[in-house]
Amino acid sequence: MLTVETTWFVFFYLTLFLGAIVLAWLGSEAYRWKTGRRFRVASLSCRLCGMVFLPSKTESLAECPRCGAKNENKNAVCRSAKK
């Protein structure tokens, strides 16, 4: 049977535990960065009140939910375009 001193056992246990925490933290940061980037690309800022909102992908003039101003949606997909 292997004999391991208590100090080494505690050291390895804490190292594995902290390593798992660091990996979970890095994974959550990567996920947050990925979803945040997706939101920044798809979001639109109102030119009058400054509210940030997600417009529909099909409307070229998106209406602000707060003030009702029409804002140009440069990421809009044209429905009439056929390939």
CNS distance restraints for C-alpha pairs under 8 A (distance, minus, plus):
assign (resid   4 and name CA) (resid   8 and name CA) 6.63 0.50 0.50
assign (resid   4 and name CA) (resid   9 and name CA) 6.48 0.50 0.50
assign (resid   5 and name CA) (resid   9 and name CA) 6.31 0.50 0.50
assign (resid   6 and name CA) (resid  10 and name CA) 6.17 0.50 0.50
assign (resid   7 and name CA) (resid  11 and name CA) 6.10 0.50 0.50
assign (resid   8 and name CA) (resid  12 and name CA) 6.14 0.50 0.50
assign (resid   9 and name CA) (resid  13 and name CA) 6.07 0.50 0.50
assign (resid  10 and name CA) (resid  14 and name CA) 6.03 0.50 0.50
assign (resid  11 and name CA) (resid  15 and name CA) 6.07 0.50 0.50
assign (resid  12 and name CA) (resid  16 and name CA) 6.13 0.50 0.50
assign (resid  13 and name CA) (resid  17 and name CA) 6.13 0.50 0.50
assign (resid  14 and name CA) (resid  18 and name CA) 5.95 0.50 0.50
assign (resid  15 and name CA) (resid  19 and name CA) 5.94 0.50 0.50
assign (resid  16 and name CA) (resid  20 and name CA) 6.18 0.50 0.50
assign (resid  17 and name CA) (resid  21 and name CA) 6.40 0.50 0.50
assign (resid  18 and name CA) (resid  22 and name CA) 6.16 0.50 0.50
assign (resid  19 and name CA) (resid  23 and name CA) 6.17 0.50 0.50
assign (resid  20 and name CA) (resid  24 and name CA) 6.15 0.50 0.50
assign (resid  21 and name CA) (resid  25 and name CA) 6.13 0.50 0.50
assign (resid  22 and name CA) (resid  26 and name CA) 6.14 0.50 0.50
assign (resid  23 and name CA) (resid  27 and name CA) 6.12 0.50 0.50
assign (resid  24 and name CA) (resid  28 and name CA) 6.20 0.50 0.50
assign (resid  25 and name CA) (resid  29 and name CA) 6.20 0.50 0.50
assign (resid  26 and name CA) (resid  30 and name CA) 6.15 0.50 0.50
assign (resid  27 and name CA) (resid  31 and name CA) 6.23 0.50 0.50
assign (resid  28 and name CA) (resid  32 and name CA) 6.06 0.50 0.50
assign (resid  29 and name CA) (resid  33 and name CA) 6.02 0.50 0.50
assign (resid  30 and name CA) (resid  34 and name CA) 6.14 0.50 0.50
assign (resid  31 and name CA) (resid  35 and name CA) 6.21 0.50 0.50
assign (resid  32 and name CA) (resid  36 and name CA) 5.82 0.50 0.50
assign (resid  33 and name CA) (resid  37 and name CA) 6.03 0.50 0.50
assign (resid  34 and name CA) (resid  38 and name CA) 6.41 0.50 0.50
assign (resid  35 and name CA) (resid  39 and name CA) 6.28 0.50 0.50
assign (resid  36 and name CA) (resid  40 and name CA) 6.19 0.50 0.50
assign (resid  37 and name CA) (resid  41 and name CA) 6.25 0.50 0.50
assign (resid  38 and name CA) (resid  42 and name CA) 6.30 0.50 0.50
assign (resid  39 and name CA) (resid  43 and name CA) 5.72 0.50 0.50
assign (resid  42 and name CA) (resid  54 and name CA) 6.45 0.50 0.50
assign (resid  42 and name CA) (resid  55 and name CA) 7.77 0.50 0.50
assign (resid  42 and name CA) (resid  75 and name CA) 7.42 0.50 0.50
assign (resid  43 and name CA) (resid  52 and name CA) 6.49 0.50 0.50
assign (resid  43 and name CA) (resid  53 and name CA) 5.59 0.50 0.50
assign (resid  43 and name CA) (resid  54 and name CA) 4.72 0.50 0.50
assign (resid  43 and name CA) (resid  55 and name CA) 6.89 0.50 0.50
assign (resid  44 and name CA) (resid  52 and name CA) 5.58 0.50 0.50
assign (resid  44 and name CA) (resid  53 and name CA) 5.50 0.50 0.50
assign (resid  44 and name CA) (resid  54 and name CA) 6.08 0.50 0.50
assign (resid  44 and name CA) (resid  55 and name CA) 6.75 0.50 0.50
assign (resid  44 and name CA) (resid  73 and name CA) 7.26 0.50 0.50
assign (resid  45 and name CA) (resid  50 and name CA) 5.60 0.50 0.50
assign (resid  45 and name CA) (resid  51 and name CA) 5.58 0.50 0.50
assign (resid  45 and name CA) (resid  52 and name CA) 4.39 0.50 0.50
assign (resid  45 and name CA) (resid  53 and name CA) 6.47 0.50 0.50
assign (resid  46 and name CA) (resid  50 and name CA) 4.65 0.50 0.50
assign (resid  46 and name CA) (resid  51 and name CA) 5.32 0.50 0.50
assign (resid  46 and name CA) (resid  52 and name CA) 6.44 0.50 0.50
assign (resid  46 and name CA) (resid  53 and name CA) 7.97 0.50 0.50
assign (resid  46 and name CA) (resid  64 and name CA) 6.27 0.50 0.50
assign (resid  46 and name CA) (resid  69 and name CA) 7.43 0.50 0.50
assign (resid  46 and name CA) (resid  71 and name CA) 6.33 0.50 0.50
assign (resid  47 and name CA) (resid  69 and name CA) 7.98 0.50 0.50
assign (resid  47 and name CA) (resid  71 and name CA) 6.84 0.50 0.50
assign (resid  48 and name CA) (resid  67 and name CA) 7.88 0.50 0.50
assign (resid  48 and name CA) (resid  69 and name CA) 7.14 0.50 0.50
assign (resid  49 and name CA) (resid  66 and name CA) 7.84 0.50 0.50
assign (resid  49 and name CA) (resid  67 and name CA) 6.93 0.50 0.50
assign (resid  51 and name CA) (resid  64 and name CA) 7.60 0.50 0.50
assign (resid  51 and name CA) (resid  66 and name CA) 7.31 0.50 0.50
assign (resid  53 and name CA) (resid  64 and name CA) 7.49 0.50 0.50
assign (resid  53 and name CA) (resid  65 and name CA) 7.88 0.50 0.50
assign (resid  55 and name CA) (resid  59 and name CA) 7.70 0.50 0.50
assign (resid  55 and name CA) (resid  62 and name CA) 5.89 0.50 0.50
assign (resid  55 and name CA) (resid  63 and name CA) 7.83 0.50 0.50
assign (resid  55 and name CA) (resid  73 and name CA) 7.60 0.50 0.50
assign (resid  56 and name CA) (resid  62 and name CA) 7.24 0.50 0.50
assign (resid  56 and name CA) (resid  76 and name CA) 7.62 0.50 0.50
assign (resid  57 and name CA) (resid  75 and name CA) 6.81 0.50 0.50
assign (resid  57 and name CA) (resid  76 and name CA) 4.81 0.50 0.50
assign (resid  57 and name CA) (resid  77 and name CA) 5.84 0.50 0.50
assign (resid  58 and name CA) (resid  76 and name CA) 5.14 0.50 0.50
assign (resid  58 and name CA) (resid  77 and name CA) 5.06 0.50 0.50
assign (resid  58 and name CA) (resid  78 and name CA) 6.34 0.50 0.50
assign (resid  58 and name CA) (resid  79 and name CA) 6.91 0.50 0.50
assign (resid  59 and name CA) (resid  73 and name CA) 7.17 0.50 0.50
assign (resid  59 and name CA) (resid  76 and name CA) 5.95 0.50 0.50
assign (resid  59 and name CA) (resid  77 and name CA) 7.57 0.50 0.50
assign (resid  60 and name CA) (resid  72 and name CA) 6.03 0.50 0.50
assign (resid  60 and name CA) (resid  73 and name CA) 5.01 0.50 0.50
assign (resid  60 and name CA) (resid  74 and name CA) 7.05 0.50 0.50
assign (resid  60 and name CA) (resid  76 and name CA) 5.35 0.50 0.50
assign (resid  60 and name CA) (resid  77 and name CA) 7.81 0.50 0.50
assign (resid  60 and name CA) (resid  78 and name CA) 7.95 0.50 0.50
assign (resid  61 and name CA) (resid  70 and name CA) 5.72 0.50 0.50
assign (resid  61 and name CA) (resid  71 and name CA) 5.36 0.50 0.50
assign (resid  61 and name CA) (resid  72 and name CA) 4.81 0.50 0.50
assign (resid  61 and name CA) (resid  73 and name CA) 5.71 0.50 0.50
assign (resid  62 and name CA) (resid  70 and name CA) 5.56 0.50 0.50
assign (resid  62 and name CA) (resid  71 and name CA) 5.16 0.50 0.50
assign (resid  62 and name CA) (resid  72 and name CA) 6.29 0.50 0.50
assign (resid  62 and name CA) (resid  73 and name CA) 6.10 0.50 0.50
assign (resid  63 and name CA) (resid  68 and name CA) 5.44 0.50 0.50
assign (resid  63 and name CA) (resid  69 and name CA) 5.58 0.50 0.50
assign (resid  63 and name CA) (resid  70 and name CA) 4.61 0.50 0.50
assign (resid  63 and name CA) (resid  71 and name CA) 6.20 0.50 0.50
assign (resid  64 and name CA) (resid  68 and name CA) 4.71 0.50 0.50
assign (resid  64 and name CA) (resid  69 and name CA) 5.41 0.50 0.50
assign (resid  64 and name CA) (resid  70 and name CA) 6.47 0.50 0.50
assign (resid  64 and name CA) (resid  71 and name CA) 7.22 0.50 0.50
